[in-house]
């Protein structure tokens, strides 16, 4: 059995098909983990979801900000944005099945010794706390409370975690950390405007994975979300958003317990122009 981690696909079904062919992925033998942003900005979000759904239990996904945005648009909780490319999914006859499948994916996964999220983990969160907080929102994802949350999901406040947070504020911090985080302070105050590489941190902020004393520092964390960061393969950090939708690559990491990991990439046609 081989274990693969794939970064942000963002509706680029053609590159996904080529990458799976290149690694000779077998649903009966191998395991695939997708690190969020399965949909949007690329040309065929419906094709991506149909392909992953057809692979059954061999695929597990965490959700990213674009996946939650899709659920919000479908629920009438967010307007369609200028760069959205979700029509072929939202107008599909199997729309309900795809949205239901998406809502049953995870917000964080711990498997094969790796913690997997879409964007980041706040420095004060342990692996166990991250999984517990992710599960809180996963319960909402599969409940009638989801539409209410989606109407209030967007916003940058509160910008830091407190254990006594409740209700929408609590859920928003969980979701923002797991799906939007790039930079934060040493105390875990999040910043959401800066989108450039790790060296472009605003004053007083740093990449979340470089915060001294981070509680998850001893556990490898795999994530996507940060295309301007690109591939980063440290002992503690595996960044796998390599800008497929922007004309970069779609990347898969073949994970091996021995540490002899292998990065496999396919080139992607540019589906979006940088702003």
C-alpha positions in Angstrom: 0.0 0.0 0.0 1.2 3.5 -0.8 0.0 6.7 1.0 -0.3 9.9 -1.0 -1.0 13.4 0.1 -2.2 15.9 -2.6 -2.4 19.7 -2.3 -5.0 22.1 -3.5 -6.8 20.7 -6.6 -9.2 23.7 -7.0 -11.3 22.2 -9.7 -8.4 21.1 -11.9 -9.7 17.6 -12.8 -7.4 17.1 -15.8 -4.2 17.5 -13.8 -5.6 15.3 -11.0 -6.3 12.5 -13.5 -2.8 12.8 -14.8 -1.2 12.8 -11.4 -3.2 9.7 -10.3 -2.1 8.0 -13.5 1.5 8.9 -13.0 1.6 7.3 -9.5 -0.5 4.4 -10.7 -2.9 5.0 -7.9 -5.1 2.0 -7.1 -8.2 2.5 -4.9 -8.1 -1.1 -3.9 -4.5 -0.8 -2.6 -3.5 2.8 -1.9 -4.7 5.6 0.3 -5.1 9.2 -0.8 -5.5 12.3 1.5 -6.5 15.6 -0.1 -5.6 18.7 1.8 -8.6 20.9 1.0 -9.7 23.3 -1.7 -11.0 20.5 -3.9 -13.1 23.0 -5.8 -13.3 26.5 -7.4 -11.1 28.7 -9.6 -10.3 25.7 -11.9 -12.5 24.6 -14.9 -14.1 21.4 -13.5 -15.0 21.3 -9.9 -17.8 18.8 -10.5 -15.3 16.5 -12.3 -13.0 16.6 -9.3 -15.7 15.7 -6.8 -17.1 12.9 -9.0 -13.6 11.4 -9.4 -12.9 11.5 -5.7 -16.4 10.1 -4.8 -15.9 7.2 -7.2 -12.8 6.2 -5.3 -14.7 5.4 -2.2 -13.0 4.8 1.1 -9.5 5.0 -0.4 -9.9 8.8 -0.3 -10.2 11.1 2.7 -10.3 14.9 2.4 -10.1 17.9 4.7 -12.1 20.9 3.7 -10.6 24.2 2.7 -12.0 27.8 2.5 -13.1 27.3 -1.1 -15.0 24.1 -0.2 -16.8 25.9 2.6 -17.5 28.8 0.2 -19.2 26.4 -2.2 -21.4 25.2 0.6 -22.2 28.8 1.5 -23.1 29.7 -2.1 -25.2 26.6 -2.5 -27.1 27.5 0.7 -27.7 31.1 -0.4 -25.4 32.4 2.4 -22.8 34.0 0.1 -22.9 35.7 -3.2 -21.1 34.3 -6.2 -17.7 35.9 -6.4 -15.9 37.3 -9.5 -13.4 34.5 -9.8 -15.7 31.6 -8.8 -16.0 28.8 -11.3 -18.7 26.7 -9.6 -21.5 26.7 -12.2 -20.8 23.2 -13.6 -21.3 21.8 -10.1 -24.1 24.0 -8.8 -26.1 23.3 -12.0 -25.4 19.6 -12.1 -28.1 17.0 -11.8 -26.0 15.3 -9.1 -25.4 18.6 -7.2 -27.1 17.3 -4.0 -25.0 14.2 -3.9 -21.8 16.1 -4.3 -22.7 18.7 -1.7 -23.7 16.0 0.7 -20.4 14.1 0.2 -18.5 17.3 0.7 -20.2 18.0 4.0 -19.2 14.6 5.3 -15.5 15.3 4.8 -13.2 16.3 7.7 -11.6 19.5 9.0 -8.5 17.8 10.4 -7.1 14.2 10.1 -4.4 12.5 12.0 -3.2 9.4 10.2 0.2 7.7 9.5 1.8 10.0 12.1 0.8 13.1 10.2 -1.6 15.9 11.2 -3.4 17.1 8.1 -5.3 20.4 7.8 -6.0 22.8 5.0 -4.3 26.0 6.3 -2.8 25.9 9.7 -2.9 25.1 13.4 -2.8 27.8 16.2 0.4 27.5 18.3 -1.5 26.8 21.5 -3.4 23.8 20.1 -2.1 20.3 20.6 -2.9 17.5 18.1 -5.7 16.3 20.4 -7.2 19.7 20.8 -7.0 20.4 17.0 -8.9 17.2 16.3 -11.4 17.8 19.0 -12.1 21.4 17.8 -12.3 20.1 14.2 -14.8 17.6 15.3 -17.0 20.3 16.8 -17.4 21.9 13.4 -17.7 18.6 11.6 -20.8 18.0 13.8 -22.2 21.3 12.6 -21.4 20.4 9.0 -23.7 17.4 9.2 -26.6 19.2 11.1 -29.4 21.6 10.4 -27.2 24.3 12.1 -24.9 24.5 9.1 -27.0 27.0 7.1 -27.1 29.4 10.2 -23.4 29.2 10.6 -22.7 29.7 6.9 -24.6 33.0 7.0 -22.3 34.2 9.7 -19.1 32.4 8.7 -17.3 35.3 7.0 -15.3 37.6 9.2 -11.9 38.0 10.9 -13.1 38.4 14.5 -12.4 37.0 17.0 -8.9 36.8 15.7 -7.5 34.6 18.5 -8.5 31.5 20.3 -9.9 31.5 23.9 -11.2 28.3 25.6 -14.3 30.2 26.8 -15.5 31.1 23.2 -19.0 29.9 22.5 -21.4 29.8 19.6 -20.6 31.4 16.3 -17.5 33.1 17.6 -16.1 29.8 18.6 -16.9 28.1 15.3 -15.5 31.0 13.3 -12.1 30.9 15.0 -11.9 27.1 14.5 -12.8 27.5 10.8 -10.6 30.5 10.2 -7.5 28.8 11.8 -8.0 25.5 9.9 -8.9 27.0 6.5 -7.4 30.5 6.3 -4.4 30.8 8.6 -1.0 31.9 7.2 0.5 34.4 9.7 -0.1 34.9 13.4 1.7 36.4 16.4 3.6 34.4 19.0 0.4 34.6 21.1 -1.8 33.2 18.3 -3.4 36.4 17.0 -4.3 35.7 13.4 -3.7 37.9 10.4 -5.6 37.3 7.1 -4.7 40.1 4.7 -1.1 39.1 3.8 -1.0 36.4 1.1 2.6 36.5 -0.1 5.4 34.1 0.9 6.8 33.3 4.3 9.2 36.2 4.2 6.4 38.7 3.7 5.0 38.5 7.2 3.6 41.8 8.5 5.3 43.4 11.4 4.8 41.4 14.6 3.6 38.3 12.7 5.3 35.1 11.5 4.2 32.0 9.6 2.1 29.9 12.0 4.5 27.0 11.8 7.5 29.1 12.9 6.0 30.3 16.2 8.4 29.3 19.1 6.9 26.7 21.4 4.2 25.6 19.0 2.4 22.7 20.7 2.4 20.6 17.5 6.1 21.1 16.7 6.9 17.4 17.3 4.3 16.2 14.8 4.6 16.5 11.0 1.8 18.7 9.7 0.7 18.6 6.1 -1.3 21.5 4.7 -2.1 23.4 1.5 -3.7 26.8 1.1 -0.5 28.8 0.6 0.4 28.8 -3.1 2.9 31.6 -2.7 4.8 29.5 -0.2 5.1 26.6 -2.6 6.5 23.2 -1.7 8.1 23.1 1.7 9.4 19.8 2.9 10.7 20.1 6.5 10.7 17.4 9.2 7.8 19.2 10.9 6.0 20.9 7.9 4.8 19.6 4.6 3.3 22.4 2.4 1.7 21.0 -0.7 -0.1 23.9 -2.4 2.1 24.5 -5.5 -0.3 26.7 -7.4 -2.0 24.3 -9.8 -4.7 26.8 -10.6 -2.2 29.6 -11.2 -0.2 27.6 -13.8 2.1 25.9 -11.3 2.0 22.2 -10.5 -0.3 19.8 -8.8 1.7 17.9 -6.2 1.5 14.6 -4.5 3.7 13.4 -1.7 4.2 9.6 -1.4 4.6 9.3 2.4 6.7 6.5 3.8 7.3 5.8 7.5 11.0 5.4 6.7 11.2 9.1 5.8 12.1 8.3 2.2 9.2 10.5 0.9 8.8 11.2 -2.8 7.4 14.4 -4.3 5.5 13.8 -7.6 4.3 16.7 -9.7 2.4 17.4 -12.9 2.4 20.7 -14.7 -0.9 22.5 -14.9 -2.4 24.9 -17.5 -3.1 28.3 -16.0 -6.8 28.6 -15.1 -6.5 31.9 -13.2 -4.5 35.1 -13.7 -2.9 36.5 -10.5 -4.6 39.6 -9.3 
